[in-house]
Amino acid sequence: MARTRNRIDQTPFEAQITGLTHDGRGVARRADGKAVFVAGALPGERVMASQTGRHRSFDEAKAVEVLDAAPERVTPRCPHFGTCSGCAFQHYAEDQQILAKQGVLLDNLARIGHVTPERVLPPLSDAAWGYRRKGRFSVRRVEKKDKTLVGFREVDPRFVADLGECHTVIPQIGNAIPALAALVESLDARRDIPQIEFIAGDRMSGTHGDAHSGIALTFRHMAPLSHGDREALTAFAQAHDFAVFLQPGGVDSVHPLWPADPKLAFSLPQWDLEFHFRPLDFIQVNAGLNGKMIRSALDLLDPQPDERVLDLFAGLGNFTLPLARHVREVVGVEGETGLVQRARDNAAHNGIGNAQFHAADLGKDLSDHTWMREGFDKLLLDPPRSGADFVLTQLPLEQFKRIVYVSCHPASLARDAGYLVNERGWKLRAAGVMDMFPHTAHVESIAMFEPR
């Protein structure tokens, strides 16, 4: 919704916070009843706030002074909290963050989907710090400061946060941000590098089988790199035990600089599985929580040895291959052909012969595919933020005895749950949240459905 052009009155005003928005801001009301979303404020607090934005149905503000603090308020660990947009909840006690996110899920289910789960699952959590193993840093050469900044975007997304550290990213990366900024500043191409992607597995092997850390950096560069720049990047990689990849164009242009042929991998020891992946592949950002999430999904799906299971939006096989340990056959379907091939390779690498992987556009009718016509007993799906509304409308749902839906966006899960319950006659047996992204407003959710 567009903002008005009127000048915003930034005179501080008192606000009583009664709730939280989905993105972690406190909710207050003006005297005329208009909602105000206050960054940096928690439920139950009384704060002085300064308005930062105006919309027709709500205003935006930030807390400038806490008059009465909530007992759940804590001192943020990171000095960049409030400027960097990477976190929204560092001022909120860790055990309360996930409860707030649970409230968002249940509210979305009721308000958007008009459904209520029969059972609310206990929230799942794991390490709250140093957990993030995949992400993207923005890079910007700031001429006025005569320096290069490497970090996440600021709350004002026009700017890159000048980070000296990050406590949510794995320590090997979070502690290396100043060194990364100094590296880019030293390059001839410092104005031509807009981003650095990082990803970490459990280990990495080089061309000759020698072991390295499992961390890879991918430098996007908009102009060819000089010989000196390539040497500087290689020296940095060797000094920090990172793999460095270069990306001069699209995703297909990514190639290793050092080592010559790095092999990235992560494991799921609970199922005796090892996954190989490429530096821009999607993997779950929180390794510890990922294992707990898979276990929860399998417990809810209750796979049996004689069953055939469909796994949609399968990616590298994060759920598919653990499922293969428990069923007669599992079919994983993914839209990206590169991921499908790597999922097949991972199945072969782990000696799994009862998992099929197929590439298909999940936004189109799947009925003509041979693997679909063979029928299934159960369905697991883990769609992107947009959800799975189309695929659910065109699937023959009557064949499934149970559906488990994993979601990274409570609103799309709520919409799709409403469709399953209110239009297709299913029951929402259970739903819950999993803290894949501590200290942020993002949450992973899971729901289990059964036919009536």
C-alpha angles and dihedrals in degrees: 000000000000120000120237118253093233116117113260117240104228095187106135115252133187117255132186110211115220104168149347133264121228089261096053103263123134119251121226136160131234119227088261091054097256113145120244122196109209120198114218096022129115133207113278094024130123111213143169107240136190119213116242103170143017129210133167096257102026144014130225126223144158129229112250097174133015109220097177115017124211114241088240093062114112135178110268113245096215121070089212095059110125093028101052114064093212093096134036103173110045089115090057122082110258095238090052096050095069091046089055089050090049087055090053091052094048091046091050092049091052099039101037104024099029089223136121123202116237088223131025109215120226109262116258121222140164136171111355097195133047091012104118109104099167132046149110129257119205116225126206134171105218107201095191090058093036091226143097120246123209119186147080121308119278121245083265096061093209089078137059115229114244096231125191092177144352122214099192096054117080106278096245088063101029092055093045098060095101089048090050091051091049090048094053091044089057094054127096086225095053091124092049101056110088100171147009119208120204131197133170134197129175095271145348133211126206134219094287096040094262113149125243136170113287094243125116131182122199116202115204108208127185096199133038114278120241122236089253092053092051090050091050092050091048092049090050091050092050094046093051097034092240129140112234124207127185126219113192094165139353128347092281091059094066112119136161123263097179132039096025096233112009118187113209120200144167129190140220100203093182087071098027091246134146122192125202116205143172124245097258096040120119114255126162109270097223112057097190094047091045091064092049091047093053091048091051092048092051093046090052094045091047095204116207129208094247097048134106113215132196118215113192124197086020100169111180091349098270091157099017098066096046087049090053089065089064110035143056092246139349126197118205119198124193134167098220111078094204092057090047091056092047090049089054090048090050091051090052091044090056095044094247114153102168098068122091123192125199135180114228139151102250090198090069138063111288099188095103094059113105093222090056094052092057091071135230141231101211140013132218121181135178106182129180122263092284090066132217105284096131097044091049092052093055101039120099091241094179090079094064123088092192140008126205115193121194115194140184092195120054094200095058091044089051092050092049092044088055090053094049094046104034101034106025101034101242126143124234098225099175142357136176147152134256121201100229090151111038117195091020127092091241121104138182116225135192133198135182124209133189130185118257 
